[in-house]
């Protein structure tokens, strides 16, 4: 019976109360936004797992939200081989001058264009299994949750930030992602709705970029 219960509790679809031991075992990277870090379990983005950002449209501030973490993760510690910041099928061409102004050096970036969803998912999985990436950002729409589970498993045990950017229309679909956040445009900047994170009930973060 205990084995069956343990298997159920490991299912990503099962909500659990805050488990400090579990939170402590998950490596984190501060988001750089105090209002968000104050809500996220462990005080930052979880690494070595799958994060989903759900967007009603592109260009609402998703890159602005991620840039502080990308800067932090793109810097190699002494003696380490620098790792890639990988973009998989972004909807717009990354603009190198703007990225450099944000502290991200284009020389450390790799862009992969894969029009077909199957090719896109395969590319993300291969990058993760290579262990050569510090960050993987992938733009996805409809996708079998078994594939999302494969990507999550491929990221495990690595200090990699894996983010899938998907349409808000996918909010109601099942996902094994450890963290799901929906973007909600508001009169006062941008609100985020934390839909899913183990140890946290759904929470709205108002004006995440506010002072």
GROMACS elastic network, one bead per residue, 0.5 to 0.9 nm:
[ bonds ]
;  ai    aj funct       b0    kb
    1     4     6  0.51611   500
    1     5     6  0.63226   500
    1     6     6  0.87022   500
    2     5     6  0.50720   500
    2     6     6  0.61425   500
    2     7     6  0.86356   500
    3     6     6  0.51218   500
    3     7     6  0.62630   500
    3     8     6  0.87545   500
    4     7     6  0.51566   500
    4     8     6  0.63702   500
    4     9     6  0.87960   500
    5     8     6  0.51042   500
    5     9     6  0.62304   500
    5    10     6  0.87081   500
    6     9     6  0.51404   500
    6    10     6  0.62919   500
    6    11     6  0.89686   500
    7    10     6  0.52645   500
    7    11     6  0.67561   500
    8    11     6  0.54203   500
    8    12     6  0.89649   500
    8    14     6  0.74318   500
    9    12     6  0.79693   500
    9    13     6  0.88797   500
    9    14     6  0.63999   500
    9    15     6  0.84129   500
    9    16     6  0.78318   500
   10    13     6  0.85871   500
   10    14     6  0.76325   500
   11    14     6  0.56597   500
   11    15     6  0.88653   500
   11   176     6  0.81234   500
   12    15     6  0.77154   500
   12   175     6  0.80056   500
   12   176     6  0.51527   500
   12   177     6  0.71733   500
   12   178     6  0.68757   500
   12   198     6  0.82177   500
   13   174     6  0.78385   500
   13   175     6  0.75086   500
   13   176     6  0.64562   500
   13   177     6  0.87811   500
   14   198     6  0.83204   500
   15   196     6  0.82831   500
   15   197     6  0.80142   500
   15   198     6  0.60348   500
   15   199     6  0.72196   500
   15   200     6  0.83294   500
   15   201     6  0.84513   500
   16    19     6  0.77580   500
   16   198     6  0.58557   500
   16   199     6  0.54757   500
   16   200     6  0.79722   500
   17   198     6  0.71181   500
   17   200     6  0.68286   500
   17   201     6  0.83466   500
   18    22     6  0.83590   500
   18    23     6  0.79711   500
   18    41     6  0.81219   500
   18   198     6  0.69685   500
   18   200     6  0.64859   500
   19    22     6  0.53333   500
   19    23     6  0.62627   500
   19    24     6  0.86933   500
   19   198     6  0.83455   500
   19   199     6  0.62867   500
   20    23     6  0.50334   500
   20    24     6  0.60510   500
   20    25     6  0.86879   500
   20    41     6  0.89445   500
   20    42     6  0.86235   500
   20   199     6  0.87076   500
   21    24     6  0.51479   500
   21    25     6  0.64153   500
   22    25     6  0.52490   500
   22    26     6  0.66632   500
   23    26     6  0.53934   500
   23    27     6  0.82638   500
   23    41     6  0.66921   500
   23    42     6  0.58906   500
   23   198     6  0.87938   500
   23   199     6  0.83718   500
   24    27     6  0.74165   500
   24    42     6  0.70635   500
   26    42     6  0.80517   500
   26    46     6  0.64253   500
   26    47     6  0.69901   500
   26    48     6  0.79693   500
   27    42     6  0.84858   500
   27    44     6  0.89740   500
   27    45     6  0.84381   500
   27    46     6  0.60143   500
   27    47     6  0.55020   500
   27    48     6  0.75069   500
   27   158     6  0.89983   500
   27   159     6  0.70701   500
   28    42     6  0.67691   500
   28    43     6  0.73302   500
   28    44     6  0.53622   500
   28    45     6  0.53176   500
   28    47     6  0.55754   500
   28    48     6  0.89684   500
   28   159     6  0.84397   500
   29    32     6  0.87321   500
   29    43     6  0.79265   500
   29    44     6  0.50599   500
   29    45     6  0.51030   500
   29    46     6  0.66066   500
   29    47     6  0.70519   500
   29    69     6  0.64869   500
   29    72     6  0.80090   500
   29    73     6  0.79813   500
   29   161     6  0.84332   500
   30    33     6  0.78426   500
   30    34     6  0.88045   500
   30    37     6  0.65832   500
   30    42     6  0.89362   500
   30    43     6  0.62832   500
   30    45     6  0.60741   500
   30    46     6  0.89191   500
   30    68     6  0.81107   500
   30    69     6  0.64655   500
   30    72     6  0.86824   500
   31    34     6  0.78054   500
   31    36     6  0.71609   500
   31    37     6  0.62398   500
   31    43     6  0.80858   500
   31    44     6  0.52997   500
   31    45     6  0.60182   500
   31    65     6  0.75029   500
   31    66     6  0.68803   500
   31    67     6  0.83894   500
   31    68     6  0.62324   500
   31    69     6  0.53546   500
   31    70     6  0.89717   500
   32    36     6  0.82267   500
   32    37     6  0.74060   500
   32    44     6  0.81941   500
   32    65     6  0.81916   500
   32    66     6  0.83949   500
   32    67     6  0.84356   500
   32    68     6  0.53404   500
   32    69     6  0.66411   500
   33    36     6  0.54883   500
   33    37     6  0.61497   500
   33    38     6  0.86049   500
   33    65     6  0.76909   500
   33    68     6  0.82345   500
   33   208     6  0.70157   500
   33   209     6  0.69579   500
   33   210     6  0.89985   500
   34    37     6  0.50643   500
   34    38     6  0.59283   500
   34    39     6  0.87447   500
   34    43     6  0.88398   500
   34   208     6  0.81584   500
   34   209     6  0.88680   500
   35    38     6  0.53404   500
   35    39     6  0.68648   500
   35   205     6  0.69862   500
   35   206     6  0.82310   500
   35   207     6  0.84392   500
   35   208     6  0.58513   500
   35   209     6  0.80334   500
   35   210     6  0.83746   500
   36    39     6  0.53930   500
   36    40     6  0.62658   500
   36    43     6  0.80309   500
   36    44     6  0.77317   500
   36   192     6  0.84829   500
   36   205     6  0.68778   500
   36   208     6  0.65403   500
   37    40     6  0.51660   500
   37    41     6  0.79327   500
   37    42     6  0.79943   500
   37    44     6  0.50966   500
   37    45     6  0.80355   500
   38    41     6  0.80538   500
   38    42     6  0.87410   500
   38    43     6  0.59491   500
   38    44     6  0.82408   500
   39    42     6  0.86628   500
   39    43     6  0.70043   500
   39    44     6  0.85773   500
   39   194     6  0.86653   500
   39   200     6  0.83980   500
   39   203     6  0.79925   500
   39   205     6  0.79710   500
   40    43     6  0.51542   500
   40    44     6  0.57587   500
   40    45     6  0.73260   500
   40    46     6  0.88452   500
   40   194     6  0.85504   500
   40   197     6  0.79670   500
   40   200     6  0.79595   500
   41    44     6  0.70370   500
   41    45     6  0.86009   500
   41    46     6  0.85824   500
   41   197     6  0.77153   500
   41   198     6  0.80381   500
   41   199     6  0.70263   500
   41   200     6  0.71279   500
   42    45     6  0.81702   500
   42    46     6  0.80353   500
   43    46     6  0.89432   500
   45    51     6  0.83155   500
   45    69     6  0.81559   500
   45   161     6  0.76952   500
   45   179     6  0.86037   500
   46    49     6  0.67255   500
   46    50     6  0.82536   500
   46    51     6  0.78567   500
   46   159     6  0.89952   500
   46   160     6  0.89304   500
   46   161     6  0.73426   500
   46   178     6  0.80535   500
   46   179     6  0.79806   500
   47    50     6  0.79507   500
   47    51     6  0.88020   500
   47   155     6  0.81891   500
   47   156     6  0.82474   500
   47   157     6  0.86739   500
   47   158     6  0.71789   500
   47   159     6  0.53845   500
   47   160     6  0.53630   500
   47   161     6  0.50691   500
   47   162     6  0.72579   500
   48   152     6  0.76136   500
   48   153     6  0.85009   500
   48   154     6  0.84137   500
   48   157     6  0.57010   500
   48   159     6  0.54206   500
   48   160     6  0.52298   500
   48   161     6  0.64636   500
   48   162     6  0.71879   500
   49   151     6  0.82010   500
   49   152     6  0.50908   500
   49   153     6  0.72891   500
   49   154     6  0.83369   500
   49   155     6  0.54678   500
   49   156     6  0.57416   500
   49   157     6  0.84748   500
   49   158     6  0.84268   500
   49   160     6  0.78284   500
   49   161     6  0.74078   500
   49   162     6  0.64811   500
   49   163     6  0.88142   500
   49   177     6  0.73772   500
   49   178     6  0.65460   500
   49   179     6  0.86950   500
   50   148     6  0.79093   500
   50   149     6  0.84003   500
   50   151     6  0.72431   500
   50   152     6  0.50466   500
   50   153     6  0.86195   500
   50   155     6  0.74706   500
   50   156     6  0.89734   500
   50   161     6  0.78579   500
   50   162     6  0.53992   500
   50   163     6  0.61944   500
   50   164     6  0.73832   500
   50   176     6  0.77779   500
   50   178     6  0.57607   500
   50   179     6  0.69769   500
   50   180     6  0.88627   500
   51   152     6  0.88074   500
   51   161     6  0.80532   500
   51   162     6  0.61342   500
   51   164     6  0.61721   500
   51   165     6  0.85633   500
   51   177     6  0.55118   500
   51   178     6  0.60397   500
   51   180     6  0.59883   500
   51   181     6  0.81172   500
   52   162     6  0.85937   500
   52   163     6  0.57104   500
   52   165     6  0.59136   500
   52   166     6  0.70421   500
   52   175     6  0.88029   500
   52   177     6  0.63877   500
   52   178     6  0.82091   500
   52   179     6  0.62220   500
   52   181     6  0.63009   500
   52   182     6  0.83542   500
   53    62     6  0.80411   500
   53   163     6  0.70998   500
   53   164     6  0.62688   500
   53   166     6  0.62039   500
   53   167     6  0.82776   500
   53   168     6  0.84085   500
   53   179     6  0.84601   500
   53   180     6  0.60028   500
   53   181     6  0.50138   500
   53   182     6  0.58537   500
   53   183     6  0.73273   500
   54    57     6  0.89828   500
   54   164     6  0.84510   500
   54   165     6  0.60437   500
   54   167     6  0.52420   500
   54   169     6  0.80134   500
   54   170     6  0.74206   500
   54   171     6  0.69480   500
   54   180     6  0.73987   500
   54   181     6  0.60675   500
   54   183     6  0.61150   500
   55    58     6  0.66628   500
   55    59     6  0.89396   500
   55    60     6  0.77891   500
   55    62     6  0.83596   500
   55   165     6  0.71651   500
   55   166     6  0.61392   500
   55   169     6  0.83133   500
   55   181     6  0.88460   500
   55   182     6  0.62298   500
   55   183     6  0.53770   500
   55   184     6  0.78202   500
   56    60     6  0.84707   500
   56   166     6  0.86901   500
   56   167     6  0.57430   500
   56   168     6  0.50112   500
   56   169     6  0.74976   500
   56   182     6  0.84676   500
   56   183     6  0.70878   500
   56   184     6  0.76645   500
   56   185     6  0.87355   500
   57    60     6  0.67704   500
   57   167     6  0.71596   500
   57   168     6  0.81732   500
   58    61     6  0.81936   500
   58    62     6  0.78544   500
   58    91     6  0.78393   500
   58   167     6  0.87821   500
   59    62     6  0.65825   500
   59    63     6  0.78217   500
   60    63     6  0.84081   500
   60    64     6  0.87457   500
   60   183     6  0.77632   500
   60   184     6  0.88205   500
   60   185     6  0.75257   500
   60   190     6  0.78625   500
   61    64     6  0.50156   500
   61    65     6  0.60662   500
   61    66     6  0.87087   500
   61   183     6  0.88157   500
   61   190     6  0.79285   500
   62    65     6  0.51092   500
   62    66     6  0.64175   500
   62    67     6  0.87426   500
   62   165     6  0.86396   500
   62   183     6  0.83367   500
   63    66     6  0.50350   500
   63    67     6  0.58730   500
   64    67     6  0.53512   500
   64    68     6  0.78804   500
   65    68     6  0.73090   500
   65    69     6  0.84343   500
   65   208     6  0.86747   500
   65   209     6  0.81289   500
   66    69     6  0.56207   500
   66    70     6  0.61759   500
   66    71     6  0.87911   500
   67    71     6  0.60796   500
   67    72     6  0.86021   500
   67    99     6  0.88082   500
   67   102     6  0.72774   500
   67   103     6  0.85046   500
   67   104     6  0.81560   500
   68    71     6  0.52378   500
   68    72     6  0.63907   500
   68    73     6  0.88108   500
   68   102     6  0.85549   500
   68   103     6  0.88792   500
   69    72     6  0.50649   500
   69    73     6  0.61098   500
   69    74     6  0.84339   500
   69   161     6  0.86654   500
   70    73     6  0.52129   500
   70    74     6  0.58675   500
   70    75     6  0.87792   500
   70    85     6  0.77508   500
   70   104     6  0.75443   500
   70   134     6  0.83730   500
   70   135     6  0.70312   500
   70   161     6  0.84793   500
   71    74     6  0.53353   500
   71    75     6  0.67778   500
   71   102     6  0.80497   500
   71   103     6  0.62464   500
   71   104     6  0.60186   500
   72    75     6  0.59095   500
   72    76     6  0.89614   500
   73    76     6  0.75034   500
   73    83     6  0.86868   500
   73    85     6  0.86551   500
   73   134     6  0.60409   500
   73   135     6  0.72906   500
   73   159     6  0.87454   500
   73   160     6  0.82545   500
   73   161     6  0.82565   500
   74    82     6  0.73964   500
   74    83     6  0.68341   500
   74    84     6  0.72849   500
   74    85     6  0.68125   500
   74   104     6  0.75906   500
   74   105     6  0.86915   500
   74   108     6  0.77015   500
   74   134     6  0.64247   500
   74   135     6  0.77778   500
   75    82     6  0.71369   500
   75    83     6  0.83558   500
   76    79     6  0.80197   500
   76    80     6  0.58028   500
   76    81     6  0.66448   500
   76    82     6  0.50532   500
   76    83     6  0.72620   500
   77    80     6  0.55103   500
   77    81     6  0.82347   500
   77    82     6  0.82013   500
   78    81     6  0.85034   500
   80    83     6  0.87035   500
   81   132     6  0.88042   500
   82   108     6  0.78435   500
   82   132     6  0.82538   500
   82   133     6  0.86586   500
   82   134     6  0.84277   500
   83   108     6  0.73648   500
   83   109     6  0.88906   500
   83   131     6  0.83899   500
   83   132     6  0.52694   500
   83   134     6  0.53019   500
   83   135     6  0.82433   500
   84   108     6  0.55206   500
   84   109     6  0.55771   500
   84   110     6  0.65109   500
   84   132     6  0.62018   500
   84   134     6  0.56563   500
   84   135     6  0.67583   500
   84   136     6  0.82975   500
   85   106     6  0.89736   500
   85   108     6  0.62864   500
   85   110     6  0.62001   500
   85   111     6  0.85543   500
   85   133     6  0.60056   500
   85   134     6  0.58642   500
   85   136     6  0.61837   500
   85   137     6  0.80330   500
   86   108     6  0.87021   500
   86   109     6  0.57740   500
   86   111     6  0.58336   500
   86   112     6  0.75226   500
   86   124     6  0.88817   500
   86   127     6  0.82859   500
   86   133     6  0.67413   500
   86   134     6  0.80648   500
   86   135     6  0.60264   500
   86   137     6  0.62012   500
   86   138     6  0.82663   500
   87    90     6  0.63056   500
   87    94     6  0.88002   500
   87   109     6  0.75816   500
   87   110     6  0.62033   500
   87   112     6  0.61545   500
   87   113     6  0.83790   500
   87   135     6  0.84355   500
   87   136     6  0.61579   500
   87   137     6  0.50381   500
   87   138     6  0.60871   500
   87   139     6  0.84451   500
   88   110     6  0.84385   500
   88   111     6  0.59589   500
   88   113     6  0.59860   500
   88   114     6  0.73028   500
   88   120     6  0.69050   500
   88   121     6  0.89995   500
   88   123     6  0.78522   500
   88   124     6  0.71769   500
   88   136     6  0.74673   500
   88   137     6  0.61158   500
   88   139     6  0.65188   500
   89    92     6  0.84744   500
   89   111     6  0.74100   500
   89   112     6  0.59398   500
   89   114     6  0.58756   500
   89   115     6  0.71977   500
   89   120     6  0.73129   500
   89   137     6  0.87468   500
   89   138     6  0.64619   500
   89   139     6  0.59748   500
   89   140     6  0.84019   500
   90    93     6  0.68969   500
   90    94     6  0.78218   500
   90   111     6  0.82294   500
   90   112     6  0.84739   500
   90   113     6  0.76791   500
   90   137     6  0.81640   500
   90   138     6  0.69563   500
   90   139     6  0.59062   500
   91   139     6  0.75312   500
   92    95     6  0.87251   500
   94    98     6  0.84811   500
   94    99     6  0.76879   500
   94   111     6  0.87782   500
   95    98     6  0.56569   500
   95    99     6  0.62977   500
   95   100     6  0.87718   500
   95   106     6  0.89834   500
   96    99     6  0.50088   500
   96   100     6  0.59918   500
   96   101     6  0.85027   500
   96   104     6  0.84673   500
   96   105     6  0.77394   500
   96   106     6  0.58647   500
   97   100     6  0.50960   500
   97   101     6  0.61441   500
   97   102     6  0.86611   500
   97   106     6  0.85416   500
   98   101     6  0.50376   500
   98   102     6  0.63441   500
   98   103     6  0.88720   500
   98   104     6  0.86648   500
   99   102     6  0.50183   500
   99   103     6  0.64941   500
   99   104     6  0.51507   500
   99   105     6  0.68103   500
   99   106     6  0.71709   500
  100   103     6  0.50093   500
  100   105     6  0.51897   500
  100   106     6  0.68559   500
  101   104     6  0.72170   500
  101   105     6  0.87293   500
  102   105     6  0.87082   500
  104   107     6  0.88275   500
  104   108     6  0.80026   500
  104   109     6  0.86050   500
  105   108     6  0.58132   500
  105   109     6  0.73150   500
  106   109     6  0.51935   500
  106   110     6  0.82545   500
  107   110     6  0.81821   500
  112   120     6  0.82641   500
  112   123     6  0.78265   500
  113   120     6  0.76106   500
  114   117     6  0.72190   500
  114   118     6  0.85059   500
  114   119     6  0.57598   500
  114   120     6  0.50248   500
  114   121     6  0.87978   500
  114   123     6  0.80064   500
  115   118     6  0.88074   500
  115   119     6  0.74265   500
  115   120     6  0.71035   500
  116   119     6  0.53751   500
  116   120     6  0.62487   500
  116   121     6  0.88205   500
  117   121     6  0.61989   500
  117   122     6  0.85555   500
  117   140     6  0.73627   500
  117   141     6  0.82087   500
  117   142     6  0.83236   500
  117   143     6  0.76516   500
  118   121     6  0.52926   500
  118   122     6  0.61694   500
  118   123     6  0.86254   500
  118   143     6  0.87817   500
  119   122     6  0.50423   500
  119   123     6  0.60728   500
  119   124     6  0.86666   500
  120   123     6  0.51691   500
  120   124     6  0.63415   500
  120   125     6  0.87366   500
  120   138     6  0.80770   500
  120   139     6  0.86698   500
  120   140     6  0.82123   500
  121   124     6  0.51661   500
  121   125     6  0.62328   500
  121   126     6  0.86859   500
  121   138     6  0.85892   500
  121   140     6  0.85112   500
  121   143     6  0.88767   500
  121   147     6  0.73738   500
  121   148     6  0.84943   500
  121   151     6  0.79424   500
  122   125     6  0.51629   500
  122   126     6  0.62211   500
  122   127     6  0.86922   500
  123   126     6  0.51781   500
  123   127     6  0.62142   500
  123   128     6  0.86531   500
  124   127     6  0.52065   500
  124   128     6  0.62284   500
  124   129     6  0.86659   500
  124   136     6  0.74655   500
  124   137     6  0.87638   500
  124   138     6  0.74175   500
  124   151     6  0.73175   500
  125   128     6  0.51652   500
  125   129     6  0.61454   500
  125   130     6  0.86261   500
  125   150     6  0.75699   500
  125   151     6  0.56995   500
  125   154     6  0.64305   500
  125   155     6  0.84177   500
  126   129     6  0.51288   500
  126   130     6  0.61557   500
  126   131     6  0.89578   500
  126   154     6  0.85761   500
  127   130     6  0.52191   500
  127   131     6  0.68696   500
  127   132     6  0.68802   500
  127   133     6  0.67748   500
  127   136     6  0.81003   500
  128   131     6  0.55152   500
  128   132     6  0.72624   500
  128   133     6  0.67440   500
  128   136     6  0.79205   500
  128   151     6  0.77286   500
  128   154     6  0.58295   500
  128   155     6  0.58182   500
  128   158     6  0.86752   500
  128   160     6  0.81795   500
  128   162     6  0.87030   500
  129   132     6  0.81480   500
  129   154     6  0.58346   500
  129   155     6  0.73924   500
  130   133     6  0.77381   500
  131   134     6  0.82031   500
  131   155     6  0.85640   500
  131   158     6  0.73448   500
  131   160     6  0.84032   500
  133   136     6  0.66754   500
  133   159     6  0.89391   500
  133   160     6  0.65925   500
  133   161     6  0.86063   500
  134   158     6  0.87002   500
  134   159     6  0.68117   500
  134   161     6  0.63627   500
  134   162     6  0.86129   500
  135   159     6  0.87750   500
  135   160     6  0.54342   500
  135   162     6  0.60032   500
  135   163     6  0.80151   500
  136   160     6  0.74079   500
  136   161     6  0.62120   500
  136   163     6  0.62975   500
  136   164     6  0.83497   500
  137   161     6  0.81103   500
  137   162     6  0.61800   500
  137   164     6  0.60594   500
  137   165     6  0.73764   500
  138   162     6  0.80324   500
  138   163     6  0.63517   500
  138   165     6  0.61501   500
  138   166     6  0.87141   500
  139   163     6  0.85388   500
  139   164     6  0.57928   500
  139   166     6  0.61506   500
  140   143     6  0.72470   500
  140   164     6  0.64553   500
  140   165     6  0.60960   500
  140   166     6  0.52391   500
  140   167     6  0.79715   500
  141   165     6  0.81363   500
  141   166     6  0.53434   500
  141   167     6  0.62950   500
  141   169     6  0.89697   500
  141   170     6  0.75404   500
  142   166     6  0.83264   500
  142   167     6  0.88658   500
  142   170     6  0.74626   500
  143   146     6  0.83618   500
  143   147     6  0.69921   500
  143   148     6  0.74640   500
  144   147     6  0.54856   500
  144   148     6  0.68561   500
  144   149     6  0.89801   500
  144   175     6  0.89061   500
  145   149     6  0.61847   500
  145   150     6  0.86116   500
  145   173     6  0.85645   500
  145   174     6  0.67578   500
  145   175     6  0.57009   500
  145   176     6  0.69034   500
  146   149     6  0.50118   500
  146   150     6  0.63107   500
  146   151     6  0.88232   500
  146   175     6  0.87761   500
  146   176     6  0.84618   500
  147   151     6  0.63783   500
  147   152     6  0.86489   500
  148   151     6  0.51273   500
  148   152     6  0.62085   500
  148   153     6  0.86529   500
  148   175     6  0.71644   500
  148   176     6  0.66912   500
  148   177     6  0.74952   500
  149   153     6  0.61377   500
  149   154     6  0.85352   500
  149   175     6  0.80430   500
  149   176     6  0.58856   500
  149   177     6  0.77381   500
  150   153     6  0.51337   500
  150   154     6  0.61234   500
  150   155     6  0.87403   500
  151   155     6  0.63438   500
  151   156     6  0.88755   500
  151   162     6  0.86467   500
  152   155     6  0.52747   500
  152   156     6  0.65223   500
  152   162     6  0.82048   500
  152   176     6  0.77570   500
  152   177     6  0.72479   500
  152   178     6  0.86013   500
  153   156     6  0.52362   500
  153   157     6  0.87530   500
  154   157     6  0.84551   500
  154   158     6  0.87550   500
  155   158     6  0.58728   500
  155   159     6  0.82066   500
  155   160     6  0.67475   500
  155   161     6  0.84046   500
  155   162     6  0.72879   500
  156   159     6  0.83759   500
  156   160     6  0.85620   500
  157   160     6  0.86827   500
  158   161     6  0.87298   500
  166   169     6  0.82372   500
  166   170     6  0.69784   500
  166   171     6  0.88147   500
  167   170     6  0.57912   500
  167   171     6  0.77854   500
  168   171     6  0.53775   500
  168   172     6  0.87011   500
  168   182     6  0.67671   500
  168   183     6  0.79059   500
  169   172     6  0.72743   500
  169   173     6  0.85869   500
  170   173     6  0.54219   500
  170   174     6  0.85677   500
  171   174     6  0.81818   500
  171   180     6  0.87373   500
  171   182     6  0.78440   500
  171   195     6  0.86892   500
  172   175     6  0.89929   500
  175   178     6  0.86253   500
  175   180     6  0.86570   500
  176   179     6  0.87310   500
  177   180     6  0.64897   500
  177   196     6  0.82490   500
  177   197     6  0.84767   500
  178   196     6  0.71798   500
  178   197     6  0.57651   500
  178   198     6  0.68102   500
  179   194     6  0.77550   500
  179   195     6  0.76586   500
  179   196     6  0.53637   500
  179   198     6  0.76473   500
  180   193     6  0.84980   500
  180   194     6  0.62134   500
  180   195     6  0.54361   500
  180   196     6  0.50439   500
  180   197     6  0.68218   500
  181   192     6  0.64422   500
  181   193     6  0.55368   500
  181   195     6  0.55702   500
  181   196     6  0.71578   500
  181   197     6  0.89676   500
  182   191     6  0.84937   500
  182   192     6  0.56825   500
  182   193     6  0.50596   500
  182   194     6  0.65480   500
  182   195     6  0.69472   500
  183   190     6  0.71454   500
  183   191     6  0.62501   500
  183   193     6  0.65828   500
  184   190     6  0.61524   500
  184   191     6  0.50951   500
  184   192     6  0.58677   500
  184   193     6  0.72543   500
  185   188     6  0.82912   500
  185   189     6  0.67295   500
  185   191     6  0.61062   500
  185   192     6  0.84661   500
  186   189     6  0.55319   500
  186   190     6  0.53759   500
  186   191     6  0.61916   500
  186   206     6  0.83550   500
  186   207     6  0.76964   500
  187   190     6  0.78282   500
  187   207     6  0.89226   500
  188   191     6  0.81778   500
  188   206     6  0.80276   500
  188   207     6  0.59099   500
  188   210     6  0.84071   500
  189   206     6  0.81727   500
  189   207     6  0.51083   500
  189   208     6  0.75234   500
  189   209     6  0.70354   500
  189   210     6  0.74134   500
  190   205     6  0.87252   500
  190   206     6  0.68340   500
  190   208     6  0.60716   500
  190   209     6  0.70544   500
  190   210     6  0.87153   500
  191   204     6  0.69519   500
  191   205     6  0.55458   500
  191   207     6  0.50259   500
  191   208     6  0.59823   500
  191   209     6  0.87325   500
  192   203     6  0.83064   500
  192   204     6  0.57632   500
  192   205     6  0.50380   500
  192   206     6  0.65556   500
  192   207     6  0.78518   500
  192   208     6  0.69873   500
  193   196     6  0.89673   500
  193   202     6  0.71094   500
  193   203     6  0.57263   500
  193   205     6  0.61373   500
  193   206     6  0.85385   500
  194   197     6  0.73686   500
  194   200     6  0.85784   500
  194   201     6  0.81586   500
  194   202     6  0.53996   500
  194   203     6  0.50685   500
  194   204     6  0.61172   500
  194   205     6  0.75760   500
  195   200     6  0.89776   500
  195   201     6  0.77522   500
  195   203     6  0.68724   500
  195   204     6  0.85295   500
  196   199     6  0.88533   500
  196   200     6  0.71629   500
  196   201     6  0.71834   500
  196   202     6  0.62214   500
  196   203     6  0.87693   500
  197   200     6  0.54545   500
  197   201     6  0.74431   500
  197   202     6  0.80092   500
  198   201     6  0.82050   500
  200   203     6  0.78794   500
  205   208     6  0.62034   500
  206   209     6  0.86975   500
  206   210     6  0.84223   500
  207   210     6  0.52656   500
  207   211     6  0.87834   500
  208   211     6  0.85598   500
